[in-house]
């Protein structure tokens, strides 16, 4: 729930901020540039989503348009929506100016026709590698796909999804978005241990929640930890973030921001310290009022923001504040044996094996990101 509570914190600032909830999933799952294969064999679902014509450019255009109101734009989204799954070679999305590959000639993926990320280039983008889809593939090798829909690219020589595009990649860039667009955003990262996020996501892909979410298969390649780490490392390499870690300031080059990573458990244990630290990093004035959203208008805003991903956010919609978790309810590490038994009792023997494999495939990436976390 913490990942959506972060968004609700900033949704309380309607006077000076606009919050956009997971826009890039529209292009990733449903549009003509889709990377995900979840709905590849379900054209009806893609059309009924209302996003079957969404491209990465139409989403950036919307962000730019929202920014014209003069308010700061906060985007809560998931890292893997920008990265081809299963370790596939990235290429720049055609709608974002990706150059067509010339036979026998390597080009550098210029960014003609690219739109600005927001008015005056001051969009506050937040990427999130937690539960609502994440990639169980570690470095493109571990994990298997639990979906009957197959994978992107080709199957037996037959192309099954729009990706791979016939466009060039940018050297080193793991995403389908040109670096010049990525530079328009101030990225922060919210992480959660896979032992919590993976079972939570599994629950959204089985009865009764699957009828709400429309996700009828668990796909380990939607875990997102590998993709989040690769985006994170690329932004560091490009000096878009770092080298200083949030709260431990060092020398930053012009245009850089400090490395800002937040662990969901830290947020739930001490929300005031973590949110106020986050505000300092992104240049916002913190107010304790941000931790409460108990008015009818607050609730209406939350329902409208989360409704397109029904079934994933019910706990967040029903919440009214972000208070420190009771010490008795703090997450305490359990042994592998205890976890396995709990998952076996809740979901069955086969499910327990898949959950464990997916958790194990992502721990290293989580622990890597954890080493950069904000200290409350």
N, C-alpha and C positions, 0 to 999 in steps of 0.2 A: 504493500500500500504506500510505502514511503515515497516511491517515485512519483506518484500522482499527487501526494500531499505537497511535494515541492512545488508543483505547478499551482496547486490551490493557494499556497502562500503568496504567490505573485498575482494570482487572480483577484486577490483582495485589493490590489492597487489599480483599480479600473480607471482612476483619474489620470494616471501617468504611464500606464503600461497596457499593451495588448498581448494576450497569451494565445498561442496557437498550439493545438494539441495534435501531435504526431501526424503532420501533413504528408511526410514522405512515404508513409505506408500506402498512400493512394497510388503513387506511381510504382512502388515496389511490387504490390500485389495485383493491381487491377488494370493499369494503363498500358498503352502500346509500347512502352519501354520497360515493362516489368522485368524484374530480376528474379523474383520468387516464383516457384512452380506450384505453390499450394492450390491455386485456382486455375491452373493451366488447362485442365480438362473440364472446367465448369464455366463455360462462357456466360451462362445465365447468371451465375453468382457475380461475375465481373460486371455485367451490365446492370444488374439490380443494385450493385453497390453505389452507383451514381458516379463512380470515378473511372469508368472504362476509357475515358479520353484524357485522363490526367497524365501529363508528362512531367519530367523534372523541371522543365522550363515553366510550365503553367503554375507549378507550386512556388518557384522563386518569384514569379510575377506577382502572385498573390501576396507573398511576404513583402515585396517592395511596395505594393499598393497599400497594404495595411500600415506600413511605416510612414506613409505620406500624411497621416493624421498628426504627425509630430510627436507621437508617443513612442516610447521605447518598446521594441518587440521582443517578447520572450517566447522561445520555441522549445517545447519539450518533445524530444523525439528519440528514436532508437538507432544506434550507430549502424547496425547491419542493413538498414534500408538504403544506405549509400554505397554498399560494397557487394560485388558479385559473390554469391554463396559458394561454398565448397572449394574455396581457394582458387577459383577461376581467375584467369588473367583479366584485369580491369580494362575498361575502355571508356572514353568520355561519351556521355549520353548524346545521341544525335541532336536532340532539341537544344542542348547547351553548346552547340557549335563544334561537336566532335568531328574531326576531319575524316573523310572516308579513306580507308586504307587503299593505297596504291599498290598494285601488284609488283612485288619485288622491291618496293621502296619504303623505307621506314621514315615516318614523319613524327612530329612532336606534339600532335594533338592541340592545335591552336584553339583559342576560345572566342572565335568570331561570334557575334550576336549574343554574347553573354549579358545577362541582366544584373543590375546591382542588387545585392542582398537586401537592402533596406534604404529608406531615405537617409541621405548623408552617410551611408555606409555604417550606421550605428545600430545594427541589429544584434540583440543578445541571443545567440544560439546556444542551446544546451543539448548535448547528445547523451543518450542513456542506454546502457547495455544491460538493463535488468529484464525482469520476467517476460514482458509482453513481446516474446520473440527474442531469441538470442541464438548464437550459433554454437552447436555442440561440436563443431569441427575445430580441433586445435591445430593451428598452422596448416589447415587444409588436409589433415590426414586422419584424425581420430573421429569416431562417431559414425553412425549410419543413419540413413534417412528412413524414418518410420512411416512415411507417407506412401500411399499407393499411387500418388501422382507422378512419381519419378523425380528426376532432377533437371535443372536447367541445362541448356546447351543442346546436347543431342543424345538420343537413345537409339542404338543400332543404326547410327548414321542419319537418323531423322531428327530434324530440329524440333524441339518441343516448347520453346519459349522465345521471345524476341531477343534475349541475350544468348550468346554473345553478339554484340553489335558489330557492324562492319566499319568500325571507327578505330582510331589509334588511341592508345593510352597515353598518359603523361608519365614520364620516367619517375618511378618511385611512388606515385600517387595510387593508393589502394582503392580509391573511390571512382564513381562515374561522374564526379563533379570537378570542373576545372579548379586548379589551385587559386586562381584569381577570384573565384566566387567564395571559396572556403575562407579566404583572407578577410571577407566582409563580416565575419562572425566572431564573437568571443565565446569560445568553446569551454564548457565545464563538463565534468563527467561524474555521473552518479553510479556507484557500483553496489552490488549485493552478492553475498557469498552464494555460489551455485547450489550449495546444499539446501538453501531456502528458495531460490528463484526457480530452479528446475522442477521440483515437485509442485510448486505453485502453478507453474505454466502447464504441467501435465494435467492438473485438475481442470484447467480451462478447455481441455481437448477431449474430455470424456463426459458422459451424462452426469448431472443434468445441464452443466454449463455449456456444453458443446452446442446445444440448440440455440443459445444466446449468442455465443461467439462466432458460430459458423465454422469453427476450426475443429474438424472431425478426426484429425490425425495429429499425433505428436511428431514433430520433425526436429530431431536433434540439431540440424543445421540452422535452426532459428535461435540458438542460444546467445550468439552475439559477442561473446567475450573475446574471441580471436579478432573479429572485425574491429571491436572497440580498441583493442590494444594496437592494432596496425594503424588505425586513424590517429590515435594518440601519439605513437612514435613518429608518424609522418609529420604531424604538426610540430613536434619538438625539433625534428630534423630541419623543417622549414623556418624555425625560429618564430613560429606564430604563437607558441606558448613556451614559457620557460626562458632561461634555465631555473629561475627561482620557483620554489614550491610555495603555494599559498600560505601566508602567515609566517613564512621564513624568507623574507625578501632578500634578494641579491640584486646583482646588476642586470637590468633588462635592456635589450636593444630597442631602438625606436620601432613602435608598432607591435612589440611583443606584449603579452600579458602573462601573469604568473600561472604556473601549473595549478589548476584547481580541480581536485578530485574529492568527492564526498562519499563516504560509506553509509549506506542506508541505516545500518544499525547504530552508528554514531548519531545520525540525525534523530532517530527515534528515542535514543537514550538522553540526548541533550539538545533538543531542537533550537532553543534560543541561542545557545553558543554557536551552533553550526550555521544557522540561518544568518545570524549577525556577521559571522566570519565570511560567509558567502557574499553578503551585501557589500562588505568592505572590498572584496576582490573585484566586484563588477561595478563599483562606483555608485551604489545606491544607499540611501539613508535607511537604516533599519528602524522598524517600529514594532513593538510587541503586538500591535493590532494585526500584524500580518499572520500571526499564528492562530487566528480565530476567523471562522467563516460561517457564522451561525444565523445570518439574516436570510430572509426569503430571497433577496436578490443574489446573495452569495450562492445559495443552493440552486437557484435557477441557472446561474452562470455555469456551475459545475455540471449540471445535467446536460446542458446544451453542448458543453465542451467535450464530454465523454461519450455522448450517445452513439457516435458512429462506430465505436469499438465496444459495443454492448457485451456485457458479461465479464469483461476484464477489470472493470473499475467500480463495481458495486460497493465495495468496502469504502473506497474513497468518496463516492457520492454520498454515502450515508454518514460520513464523518462531519464534525462541526469545528474541529480544532486540532492542533498539533501540540500535545502535551508530553512531558517526559514520561517515558514508559515506566511503569511500576517496577522497581528493582527486582521484585519477585518474578517478573515476566521477561526480564532481559534474556537474550539468547545465550544459552549455555551450550558449549560444544558437547555433542554426544558422540559416543563411539560409533564407528562404522557399523558394528553389529546391531546396535540399538536403532540407528537410522534405518538400516536395511529391514529390520523387523517391522518398524512402524510403516514403512512404505509398502511392505508385503501385505500387512494387515489392511491397509487402506485401499490399495490398488491392485493387488495380486502379484503372483510370482514373476510373470514375464515383465510386467510394468516395473517392478523393483529392479530388475536387471538392467533395463533400458535407462531408468533414472540414474542408477549408480554409474553406469558407463558414461552417461552424459555429464554428470557432476564431476567425475574424475577427469574427464577430458578438458574441463574448463578451470580447474583449481589453479593451475600454474599462471594462467592469464589474470585471474582475479587477484592472486597474491602479488603479482607484479604491479598491478594498478594500486593495490592497497598500500604499497610502499610509498606512494606519492600523496596519500590522503591528507586533507586539512586536519589539523589538530585543533579541536575546540578550545 
